[in-house]
C-alpha cells in the first residue's frame, strides 16, 4: 500500500494527444480526472483540431494542467512535445479514443514506489471492438517474439519515468511503430528496468492508428524500428522472414 506521504509526493503526468477526437475524447478526459489517485498533472496536446475538440478542452479547462493546440508532425511528435513540458516523475500516455480504469494510476504508482530501480511500468489492456465487446490483451513475456515478431507490450498501459525519457524519445520518422522502437530499444539496452503489473488498467479501441496502417507500411516500419533499436542486419532479416511466415500462417487459418 502507498503511505500518504508517498502518494502526495509522487507527481504523475498524464498526456493525451488528440486531433479531431470529439467522438470519444470526453470519455478519455473523465477517466483521467476521476482517477482514485489525486496527484496528477494532465497535459493535452491538440494537433489543431477543426471539430468540437477545443470546446471539450475548454469545458474541462479547470481539470487540465496544460494544453496546446497547434499543428505538429504527427502522433509521436505530439507525444514528445507533451513529454518536454511534463513535470511528473512518472508519465503515462492515454490516447483520445481510449480510457483508463478507475485505479490505473494508483496501481502504477504503487509499483513505481515499490520498485525504485525500474523505469518502465506496464500492464494488460482491454481491447474494445466496434460493438463494445471487451477482450483482455495480456502482456506476452517472450523476448523472441518482441525481437522477431512485433509488439508484445501494451503501450497504452505504460507509465514511464521522466529519467527514461531523457535517454530516448519517440522516433517521429515512424507513423505507427515508434512505440515499438522505443520499448525494443529500452529492452535491448536495459531489460531489467522494465516491470510488469498484472492488471488490465486501460481500455483500447481497436480502430486506432495501428489498425489503419497497411501491412506493407507496418513491415517497413518494423524493419526500420529494429535497425534503429540496435538489431543487426542478420537479425532484421530473420525477423522479417519469421514475422511474414507467422502472418501467412494466421492468414491461412
PASEBA-1860 file (N, C-alpha, C; in nm, 3 decimals):
! residues 253
1> XXXXXXXX> 0.084/-0.121/0.000/0.000/0.000/0.000/0.086/0.125/0.000 ~ 0.034/0.234/-0.058/0.106/0.360/-0.060/0.076/0.437/0.068 ~ 0.182/0.483/0.136/0.153/0.568/0.250/0.117/0.708/0.201 ~ 0.059/0.787/0.289/0.005/0.917/0.248/0.113/1.009/0.193 ~ 0.231/1.003/0.253/0.341/1.088/0.206/0.382/1.052/0.064 ~ 0.395/0.922/0.037/0.436/0.877/-0.095/0.334/0.917/-0.201 ~ 0.206/0.901/-0.166/0.102/0.932/-0.265/0.103/1.079/-0.302 ~ 0.120/1.166/-0.203/0.113/1.309/-0.233/0.243/1.360/-0.292
9> XXXXXXXX> 0.353/1.288/-0.274/0.481/1.338/-0.323/0.515/1.291/-0.464 ~ 0.447/1.187/-0.515/0.477/1.135/-0.648/0.383/1.199/-0.751 ~ 0.434/1.296/-0.822/0.356/1.361/-0.926/0.357/1.275/-1.052 ~ 0.240/1.249/-1.105/0.225/1.172/-1.229/0.172/1.264/-1.338 ~ 0.241/1.266/-1.450/0.193/1.341/-1.567/0.120/1.245/-1.660 ~ -0.001/1.281/-1.699/-0.077/1.205/-1.799/-0.089/1.292/-1.923 ~ -0.053/1.237/-2.038/-0.056/1.312/-2.164/-0.158/1.249/-2.258 ~ -0.246/1.333/-2.312/-0.336/1.290/-2.417/-0.306/1.369/-2.544
17> XXXXXXXX> -0.280/1.296/-2.651/-0.263/1.356/-2.784/-0.394/1.340/-2.859 ~ -0.441/1.449/-2.919/-0.571/1.444/-2.984/-0.571/1.527/-3.112 ~ -0.646/1.481/-3.209/-0.673/1.558/-3.331/-0.811/1.518/-3.382 ~ -0.902/1.615/-3.382/-1.040/1.590/-3.424/-1.096/1.465/-3.355 ~ -1.089/1.467/-3.223/-1.129/1.349/-3.146/-1.259/1.365/-3.070 ~ -1.350/1.446/-3.122/-1.472/1.480/-3.047/-1.557/1.359/-3.009 ~ -1.549/1.250/-3.083/-1.637/1.136/-3.059/-1.614/1.071/-2.923 ~ -1.487/1.054/-2.886/-1.456/0.979/-2.763/-1.377/1.059/-2.660
25> XXXXXXXX> -1.330/1.177/-2.696/-1.233/1.249/-2.615/-1.282/1.279/-2.473 ~ -1.411/1.313/-2.459/-1.462/1.346/-2.327/-1.453/1.227/-2.232 ~ -1.475/1.108/-2.284/-1.464/0.988/-2.201/-1.319/0.970/-2.153 ~ -1.224/1.000/-2.240/-1.083/0.992/-2.204/-1.052/1.088/-2.090 ~ -1.095/1.213/-2.105/-1.070/1.315/-2.002/-1.129/1.272/-1.868 ~ -1.253/1.227/-1.870/-1.318/1.186/-1.745/-1.243/1.072/-1.677 ~ -1.189/0.982/-1.756/-1.117/0.868/-1.697/-0.989/0.912/-1.629 ~ -0.935/1.026/-1.670/-0.815/1.081/-1.605/-0.852/1.159/-1.480
33> XXXXXXXX> -0.948/1.249/-1.492/-0.978/1.337/-1.378/-1.056/1.267/-1.267 ~ -1.113/1.150/-1.297/-1.185/1.073/-1.196/-1.100/0.961/-1.134 ~ -0.971/0.961/-1.160/-0.883/0.859/-1.104/-0.885/0.860/-0.951 ~ -0.867/0.743/-0.892/-0.861/0.733/-0.746/-0.733/0.794/-0.691 ~ -0.635/0.814/-0.776/-0.510/0.878/-0.738/-0.520/1.026/-0.774 ~ -0.477/1.114/-0.683/-0.507/1.257/-0.699/-0.393/1.344/-0.753 ~ -0.269/1.305/-0.730/-0.158/1.394/-0.765/-0.120/1.377/-0.913 ~ -0.206/1.430/-0.999/-0.191/1.413/-1.143/-0.181/1.550/-1.212
41> XXXXXXXX> -0.084/1.560/-1.300/-0.073/1.674/-1.391/-0.124/1.624/-1.527 ~ -0.232/1.685/-1.575/-0.292/1.639/-1.701/-0.256/1.735/-1.814 ~ -0.196/1.681/-1.918/-0.149/1.759/-2.032/-0.221/1.713/-2.158 ~ -0.276/1.807/-2.234/-0.343/1.774/-2.360/-0.269/1.844/-2.474 ~ -0.230/1.766/-2.574/-0.163/1.819/-2.693/-0.256/1.798/-2.812 ~ -0.313/1.907/-2.859/-0.406/1.902/-2.972/-0.334/1.945/-3.099 ~ -0.359/1.872/-3.206/-0.289/1.899/-3.332/-0.355/2.002/-3.421 ~ -0.439/2.087/-3.364/-0.508/2.189/-3.443/-0.642/2.140/-3.493
49> XXXXXXXX> -0.721/2.083/-3.403/-0.849/2.024/-3.441/-0.945/2.127/-3.500 ~ -1.028/2.078/-3.593/-1.128/2.165/-3.656/-1.270/2.124/-3.618 ~ -1.286/2.021/-3.536/-1.419/1.982/-3.489/-1.442/2.045/-3.351 ~ -1.519/1.983/-3.267/-1.550/2.042/-3.136/-1.451/2.003/-3.025 ~ -1.336/1.950/-3.064/-1.236/1.908/-2.965/-1.196/2.023/-2.873 ~ -1.173/2.141/-2.929/-1.132/2.256/-2.847/-1.241/2.296/-2.748 ~ -1.366/2.282/-2.788/-1.476/2.311/-2.695/-1.474/2.216/-2.576 ~ -1.440/2.089/-2.604/-1.432/1.991/-2.495/-1.315/2.024/-2.403
57> XXXXXXXX> -1.202/2.063/-2.460/-1.086/2.102/-2.378/-1.123/2.219/-2.288 ~ -1.189/2.319/-2.344/-1.225/2.438/-2.266/-1.329/2.404/-2.157 ~ -1.414/2.309/-2.186/-1.514/2.265/-2.087/-1.446/2.211/-1.961 ~ -1.333/2.143/-1.982/-1.260/2.082/-1.870/-1.131/2.157/-1.839 ~ -1.128/2.284/-1.873/-1.007/2.363/-1.857/-0.953/2.361/-1.714 ~ -1.043/2.361/-1.616/-1.001/2.362/-1.476/-0.938/2.230/-1.432 ~ -0.960/2.125/-1.510/-0.905/1.994/-1.477/-0.778/1.961/-1.557 ~ -0.745/2.048/-1.651/-0.629/2.026/-1.737/-0.518/2.121/-1.696
65> XXXXXXXX> -0.401/2.067/-1.665/-0.289/2.148/-1.617/-0.228/2.233/-1.728 ~ -0.209/2.173/-1.846/-0.152/2.243/-1.960/-0.219/2.189/-2.087 ~ -0.247/2.278/-2.181/-0.290/2.230/-2.311/-0.237/2.320/-2.421 ~ -0.210/2.257/-2.534/-0.156/2.325/-2.652/-0.240/2.284/-2.771 ~ -0.273/2.379/-2.857/-0.341/2.347/-2.983/-0.264/2.412/-3.097 ~ -0.194/2.330/-3.174/-0.115/2.378/-3.287/-0.081/2.259/-3.376 ~ -0.044/2.287/-3.499/-0.009/2.179/-3.591/0.119/2.110/-3.544 ~ 0.133/1.983/-3.579/0.252/1.908/-3.542/0.288/1.814/-3.656
73> XXXXXXXX> 0.391/1.733/-3.633/0.437/1.639/-3.735/0.389/1.497/-3.707 ~ 0.271/1.486/-3.648/0.214/1.354/-3.625/0.207/1.315/-3.480 ~ 0.156/1.195/-3.457/0.128/1.143/-3.323/0.250/1.148/-3.232 ~ 0.363/1.099/-3.281/0.480/1.085/-3.194/0.549/1.219/-3.170 ~ 0.540/1.309/-3.265/0.590/1.445/-3.240/0.508/1.510/-3.129 ~ 0.377/1.489/-3.131/0.291/1.545/-3.026/0.321/1.481/-2.891 ~ 0.348/1.351/-2.888/0.385/1.284/-2.763/0.514/1.343/-2.707 ~ 0.613/1.360/-2.794/0.741/1.418/-2.749/0.721/1.559/-2.696
81> XXXXXXXX> 0.632/1.632/-2.759/0.602/1.769/-2.714/0.544/1.767/-2.572 ~ 0.453/1.673/-2.548/0.395/1.661/-2.415/0.499/1.622/-2.311 ~ 0.586/1.529/-2.346/0.692/1.486/-2.256/0.783/1.603/-2.219 ~ 0.810/1.690/-2.316/0.903/1.802/-2.292/0.852/1.900/-2.188 ~ 0.720/1.907/-2.168/0.667/2.001/-2.069/0.615/1.932/-1.943 ~ 0.626/1.799/-1.940/0.577/1.723/-1.825/0.670/1.742/-1.705 ~ 0.610/1.757/-1.588/0.686/1.774/-1.464/0.685/1.650/-1.376 ~ 0.605/1.550/-1.410/0.590/1.433/-1.325/0.711/1.342/-1.323
89> XXXXXXXX> 0.725/1.269/-1.213/0.829/1.166/-1.203/0.795/1.048/-1.294 ~ 0.666/1.027/-1.313/0.615/0.916/-1.391/0.519/0.974/-1.495 ~ 0.528/0.923/-1.619/0.449/0.979/-1.729/0.370/0.868/-1.798 ~ 0.239/0.890/-1.810/0.152/0.797/-1.881/0.096/0.862/-2.006 ~ 0.068/0.781/-2.109/0.008/0.829/-2.234/-0.127/0.762/-2.252 ~ -0.232/0.843/-2.267/-0.364/0.787/-2.295/-0.420/0.858/-2.417 ~ -0.443/0.784/-2.523/-0.492/0.844/-2.648/-0.638/0.887/-2.636 ~ -0.680/0.971/-2.728/-0.810/1.038/-2.716/-0.929/0.949/-2.748
97> XXXXXXXX> -0.905/0.823/-2.785/-1.018/0.731/-2.803/-1.010/0.613/-2.706 ~ -0.920/0.624/-2.607/-0.906/0.520/-2.506/-0.941/0.577/-2.368 ~ -0.950/0.489/-2.267/-0.978/0.540/-2.133/-0.923/0.444/-2.028 ~ -0.887/0.504/-1.912/-0.830/0.429/-1.801/-0.938/0.365/-1.714 ~ -0.902/0.256/-1.649/-0.979/0.204/-1.537/-0.957/0.295/-1.416 ~ -1.049/0.291/-1.321/-1.051/0.387/-1.211/-0.921/0.390/-1.130 ~ -0.860/0.275/-1.104/-0.741/0.267/-1.018/-0.611/0.253/-1.098 ~ -0.614/0.286/-1.226/-0.497/0.265/-1.312/-0.373/0.336/-1.260
105> XXXXXXXX> -0.384/0.465/-1.234/-0.268/0.543/-1.193/-0.219/0.497/-1.055 ~ -0.311/0.473/-0.965/-0.273/0.428/-0.831/-0.192/0.299/-0.836 ~ -0.235/0.204/-0.917/-0.164/0.077/-0.928/-0.022/0.097/-0.982 ~ -0.007/0.186/-1.078/0.125/0.206/-1.137/0.217/0.284/-1.043 ~ 0.161/0.377/-0.967/0.242/0.448/-0.868/0.287/0.353/-0.757 ~ 0.200/0.264/-0.716/0.238/0.164/-0.616/0.359/0.084/-0.664 ~ 0.354/0.040/-0.790/0.466/-0.037/-0.846/0.592/0.048/-0.854 ~ 0.575/0.173/-0.891/0.688/0.266/-0.902/0.758/0.286/-0.768
113> XXXXXXXX> 0.679/0.300/-0.663/0.735/0.323/-0.529/0.801/0.195/-0.475 ~ 0.739/0.080/-0.500/0.793/-0.046/-0.450/0.915/-0.094/-0.527 ~ 0.934/-0.044/-0.649/1.044/-0.089/-0.734/1.119/0.032/-0.791 ~ 1.191/0.105/-0.707/1.255/0.230/-0.748/1.368/0.212/-0.850 ~ 1.414/0.089/-0.869/1.520/0.063/-0.966/1.464/0.040/-1.107 ~ 1.332/0.039/-1.122/1.269/0.021/-1.253/1.231/0.157/-1.313 ~ 1.227/0.163/-1.446/1.195/0.289/-1.513/1.076/0.281/-1.608 ~ 1.036/0.160/-1.646/0.920/0.142/-1.734/0.825/0.044/-1.668
121> XXXXXXXX> 0.701/0.088/-1.648/0.598/0.006/-1.585/0.486/-0.016/-1.685 ~ 0.440/-0.139/-1.697/0.338/-0.169/-1.797/0.243/-0.275/-1.743 ~ 0.130/-0.291/-1.810/0.026/-0.381/-1.761/-0.050/-0.440/-1.880 ~ -0.164/-0.500/-1.851/-0.251/-0.555/-1.954/-0.351/-0.448/-1.999 ~ -0.420/-0.477/-2.108/-0.522/-0.383/-2.155/-0.648/-0.458/-2.194 ~ -0.756/-0.384/-2.207/-0.883/-0.438/-2.254/-0.907/-0.385/-2.395 ~ -0.910/-0.475/-2.492/-0.937/-0.436/-2.630/-1.087/-0.422/-2.652 ~ -1.127/-0.310/-2.710/-1.269/-0.280/-2.731/-1.299/-0.288/-2.881
129> XXXXXXXX> -1.388/-0.377/-2.921/-1.422/-0.387/-3.062/-1.530/-0.287/-3.100 ~ -1.569/-0.287/-3.226/-1.662/-0.186/-3.277/-1.800/-0.195/-3.215 ~ -1.833/-0.310/-3.155/-1.963/-0.328/-3.092/-1.957/-0.313/-2.939 ~ -1.838/-0.274/-2.889/-1.823/-0.253/-2.746/-1.780/-0.374/-2.667 ~ -1.758/-0.486/-2.735/-1.712/-0.606/-2.667/-1.569/-0.591/-2.617 ~ -1.539/-0.655/-2.503/-1.407/-0.643/-2.441/-1.333/-0.776/-2.441 ~ -1.204/-0.770/-2.473/-1.116/-0.885/-2.467/-0.986/-0.844/-2.399 ~ -0.943/-0.923/-2.302/-0.818/-0.890/-2.233/-0.699/-0.922/-2.323
137> XXXXXXXX> -0.613/-0.824/-2.342/-0.487/-0.848/-2.413/-0.375/-0.845/-2.310 ~ -0.327/-0.963/-2.275/-0.224/-0.974/-2.174/-0.085/-0.952/-2.235 ~ 0.004/-0.909/-2.151/0.144/-0.894/-2.190/0.203/-1.030/-2.222 ~ 0.276/-1.038/-2.331/0.346/-1.161/-2.368/0.493/-1.145/-2.333 ~ 0.547/-1.224/-2.240/0.683/-1.203/-2.192/0.793/-1.257/-2.284 ~ 0.759/-1.311/-2.400/0.859/-1.371/-2.488/0.951/-1.266/-2.550 ~ 1.080/-1.274/-2.516/1.178/-1.182/-2.575/1.195/-1.210/-2.724 ~ 1.186/-1.337/-2.763/1.199/-1.373/-2.904/1.086/-1.312/-2.986
145> XXXXXXXX> 0.965/-1.318/-2.931/0.852/-1.261/-3.004/0.866/-1.109/-3.017 ~ 0.912/-1.044/-2.910/0.933/-0.899/-2.916/1.034/-0.863/-3.023 ~ 1.144/-0.934/-3.030/1.252/-0.900/-3.122/1.219/-0.940/-3.266 ~ 1.156/-1.056/-3.282/1.145/-1.112/-3.417/1.004/-1.113/-3.475 ~ 0.905/-1.075/-3.395/0.769/-1.071/-3.449/0.707/-0.933/-3.438 ~ 0.697/-0.878/-3.317/0.635/-0.747/-3.305/0.609/-0.709/-3.160 ~ 0.525/-0.612/-3.142/0.499/-0.552/-3.012/0.430/-0.652/-2.919 ~ 0.493/-0.680/-2.806/0.435/-0.771/-2.707/0.390/-0.695/-2.582
153> XXXXXXXX> 0.426/-0.569/-2.574/0.387/-0.483/-2.463/0.262/-0.403/-2.503 ~ 0.189/-0.357/-2.404/0.071/-0.274/-2.429/0.108/-0.128/-2.402 ~ 0.143/-0.057/-2.507/0.191/0.081/-2.490/0.092/0.171/-2.416 ~ -0.040/0.161/-2.440/-0.133/0.248/-2.366/-0.133/0.224/-2.215 ~ -0.077/0.111/-2.172/-0.071/0.081/-2.029/0.057/0.133/-1.964 ~ 0.149/0.182/-2.043/0.281/0.215/-1.991/0.285/0.345/-1.912 ~ 0.357/0.340/-1.801/0.393/0.458/-1.724/0.545/0.457/-1.715 ~ 0.605/0.563/-1.766/0.750/0.566/-1.787/0.811/0.680/-1.709
161> XXXXXXXX> 0.924/0.654/-1.646/0.987/0.758/-1.564/1.041/0.870/-1.652 ~ 1.042/0.989/-1.598/1.097/1.104/-1.669/1.242/1.079/-1.708 ~ 1.316/1.011/-1.620/1.457/0.981/-1.649/1.473/0.890/-1.769 ~ 1.381/0.794/-1.787/1.387/0.707/-1.904/1.367/0.787/-2.032 ~ 1.274/0.882/-2.027/1.251/0.966/-2.146/1.367/1.059/-2.175 ~ 1.452/1.084/-2.076/1.573/1.163/-2.102/1.673/1.083/-2.185 ~ 1.662/0.950/-2.178/1.752/0.863/-2.255/1.710/0.855/-2.401 ~ 1.581/0.847/-2.427/1.532/0.842/-2.565/1.385/0.878/-2.569
169> XXXXXXXX> 1.344/0.932/-2.684/1.206/0.972/-2.707/1.149/0.888/-2.821 ~ 1.036/0.930/-2.876/0.974/0.856/-2.985/1.026/0.905/-3.119 ~ 1.051/0.812/-3.208/1.104/0.843/-3.341/0.994/0.901/-3.428 ~ 1.004/1.029/-3.460/0.898/1.096/-3.535/0.900/1.060/-3.684 ~ 0.999/0.984/-3.728/1.003/0.941/-3.867/0.913/0.820/-3.891 ~ 0.865/0.758/-3.783/0.775/0.644/-3.795/0.632/0.689/-3.769 ~ 0.538/0.635/-3.844/0.399/0.677/-3.832/0.320/0.598/-3.728 ~ 0.354/0.470/-3.710/0.273/0.387/-3.621/0.352/0.295/-3.529
177> XXXXXXXX> 0.483/0.282/-3.550/0.559/0.186/-3.471/0.673/0.249/-3.391 ~ 0.665/0.377/-3.364/0.768/0.440/-3.280/0.762/0.388/-3.138 ~ 0.643/0.348/-3.091/0.633/0.288/-2.958/0.703/0.152/-2.954 ~ 0.696/0.078/-3.065/0.768/-0.050/-3.074/0.919/-0.026/-3.069 ~ 0.967/0.072/-3.146/1.110/0.103/-3.142/1.153/0.145/-3.002 ~ 1.069/0.225/-2.936/1.102/0.275/-2.803/1.122/0.160/-2.704 ~ 1.026/0.069/-2.698/1.034/-0.038/-2.598/1.140/-0.140/-2.638 ~ 1.157/-0.165/-2.767/1.261/-0.259/-2.812/1.399/-0.205/-2.777
185> XXXXXXXX> 1.421/-0.078/-2.801/1.548/-0.014/-2.767/1.574/-0.021/-2.616 ~ 1.471/0.010/-2.539/1.484/0.005/-2.393/1.513/-0.138/-2.346 ~ 1.443/-0.235/-2.406/1.462/-0.375/-2.368/1.603/-0.423/-2.402 ~ 1.651/-0.389/-2.520/1.785/-0.433/-2.561/1.894/-0.368/-2.476 ~ 1.872/-0.244/-2.434/1.971/-0.173/-2.353/1.968/-0.215/-2.206 ~ 1.847/-0.217/-2.148/1.834/-0.243/-2.003/1.708/-0.325/-1.976 ~ 1.708/-0.455/-2.006/1.586/-0.535/-1.989/1.536/-0.542/-1.846 ~ 1.624/-0.526/-1.750/1.584/-0.535/-1.609/1.519/-0.408/-1.557
193> XXXXXXXX> 1.511/-0.305/-1.639/1.448/-0.180/-1.597/1.296/-0.179/-1.619 ~ 1.243/-0.286/-1.674/1.102/-0.293/-1.711/1.027/-0.380/-1.610 ~ 0.911/-0.331/-1.564/0.834/-0.403/-1.462/0.689/-0.421/-1.507 ~ 0.640/-0.543/-1.491/0.504/-0.578/-1.533/0.408/-0.581/-1.415 ~ 0.297/-0.510/-1.428/0.189/-0.511/-1.330/0.075/-0.594/-1.390 ~ 0.042/-0.705/-1.327/-0.056/-0.798/-1.384/-0.198/-0.750/-1.353 ~ -0.243/-0.654/-1.434/-0.376/-0.597/-1.417/-0.416/-0.526/-1.546 ~ -0.543/-0.534/-1.582/-0.592/-0.462/-1.700/-0.630/-0.320/-1.658
201> XXXXXXXX> -0.551/-0.222/-1.698/-0.570/-0.086/-1.648/-0.621/0.012/-1.753 ~ -0.627/-0.030/-1.880/-0.664/0.065/-1.984/-0.755/-0.002/-2.086 ~ -0.848/0.076/-2.139/-0.939/0.030/-2.244/-0.893/0.088/-2.377 ~ -0.877/0.001/-2.476/-0.813/0.038/-2.603/-0.905/0.007/-2.720 ~ -0.946/0.110/-2.793/-1.032/0.088/-2.910/-0.949/0.040/-3.028 ~ -0.994/-0.068/-3.089/-0.914/-0.136/-3.189/-0.908/-0.064/-3.324 ~ -0.994/0.036/-3.344/-0.992/0.105/-3.473/-0.898/0.223/-3.475 ~ -0.795/0.223/-3.391/-0.698/0.333/-3.385/-0.600/0.332/-3.500
209> XXXXXXXX> -0.491/0.410/-3.487/-0.397/0.432/-3.596/-0.330/0.302/-3.641 ~ -0.300/0.211/-3.548/-0.234/0.085/-3.585/-0.322/0.003/-3.677 ~ -0.454/0.005/-3.650/-0.546/-0.073/-3.733/-0.560/-0.014/-3.873 ~ -0.527/0.113/-3.888/-0.540/0.180/-4.017/-0.413/0.175/-4.100 ~ -0.307/0.115/-4.047/-0.180/0.107/-4.116/-0.175/-0.019/-4.202 ~ -0.130/-0.006/-4.327/-0.124/-0.120/-4.417/-0.017/-0.220/-4.372 ~ -0.031/-0.346/-4.415/0.066/-0.450/-4.381/0.205/-0.413/-4.433 ~ 0.209/-0.356/-4.553/0.338/-0.318/-4.612/0.403/-0.208/-4.529
217> XXXXXXXX> 0.325/-0.108/-4.490/0.380/0.001/-4.410/0.427/-0.049/-4.274 ~ 0.350/-0.139/-4.213/0.389/-0.195/-4.084/0.519/-0.274/-4.095 ~ 0.531/-0.355/-4.201/0.652/-0.435/-4.223/0.773/-0.345/-4.242 ~ 0.756/-0.241/-4.322/0.864/-0.147/-4.349/0.906/-0.075/-4.220 ~ 0.808/-0.030/-4.143/0.840/0.042/-4.020/0.902/-0.049/-3.916 ~ 0.857/-0.174/-3.909/0.915/-0.269/-3.814/1.062/-0.294/-3.845 ~ 1.094/-0.305/-3.973/1.233/-0.325/-4.016/1.318/-0.206/-3.974 ~ 1.267/-0.086/-3.996/1.338/0.036/-3.959/1.350/0.049/-3.807
225> XXXXXXXX> 1.243/0.015/-3.735/1.245/0.024/-3.588/1.352/-0.067/-3.530 ~ 1.363/-0.188/-3.582/1.464/-0.282/-3.533/1.604/-0.231/-3.562 ~ 1.623/-0.174/-3.677/1.754/-0.115/-3.710/1.789/-0.004/-3.613 ~ 1.696/0.086/-3.591/1.720/0.199/-3.502/1.743/0.156/-3.357 ~ 1.679/0.043/-3.319/1.692/-0.005/-3.182/1.823/-0.079/-3.158 ~ 1.895/-0.112/-3.266/2.027/-0.173/-3.250/2.040/-0.316/-3.297 ~ 1.936/-0.373/-3.359/1.947/-0.509/-3.411/2.028/-0.507/-3.541 ~ 2.115/-0.607/-3.559/2.200/-0.609/-3.678/2.123/-0.657/-3.801
233> XXXXXXXX> 2.190/-0.653/-3.917/2.123/-0.683/-4.044/2.071/-0.826/-4.047 ~ 2.149/-0.921/-3.995/2.106/-1.061/-3.995/1.980/-1.078/-3.909 ~ 1.980/-1.017/-3.791/1.865/-1.026/-3.702/1.741/-0.964/-3.767 ~ 1.759/-0.856/-3.839/1.645/-0.789/-3.902/1.587/-0.874/-4.015 ~ 1.672/-0.942/-4.089/1.624/-1.029/-4.196/1.551/-1.149/-4.138 ~ 1.607/-1.206/-4.031/1.539/-1.319/-3.964/1.401/-1.275/-3.915 ~ 1.395/-1.156/-3.857/1.267/-1.104/-3.807/1.169/-1.084/-3.921 ~ 1.216/-1.033/-4.033/1.130/-1.011/-4.148/1.071/-1.142/-4.198
241> XXXXXXXX> 1.157/-1.244/-4.212/1.111/-1.375/-4.260/1.015/-1.439/-4.159 ~ 1.053/-1.437/-4.032/0.972/-1.502/-3.928/0.835/-1.437/-3.917 ~ 0.830/-1.304/-3.911/0.702/-1.234/-3.896/0.614/-1.256/-4.019 ~ 0.675/-1.262/-4.135/0.598/-1.286/-4.258/0.537/-1.426/-4.258 ~ 0.614/-1.525/-4.212/0.563/-1.662/-4.206/0.450/-1.675/-4.106 ~ 0.464/-1.609/-3.992/0.358/-1.614/-3.890/0.231/-1.551/-3.943 ~ 0.243/-1.435/-4.008/0.123/-1.370/-4.064/0.058/-1.456/-4.172 ~ 0.140/-1.522/-4.254/0.087/-1.609/-4.358/0.014/-1.727/-4.296
249> XXXXX> 0.069/-1.780/-4.187/0.005/-1.891/-4.117/-0.134/-1.851/-4.066 ~ -0.141/-1.733/-4.002/-0.270/-1.687/-3.947/-0.367/-1.654/-4.061 ~ -0.313/-1.609/-4.175/-0.398/-1.583/-4.291/-0.463/-1.711/-4.342 ~ -0.386/-1.818/-4.346/-0.438/-1.946/-4.393/-0.542/-2.003/-4.298 ~ -0.527/-1.977/-4.169/-0.623/-2.026/-4.070/-0.758/-1.957/-4.089
END
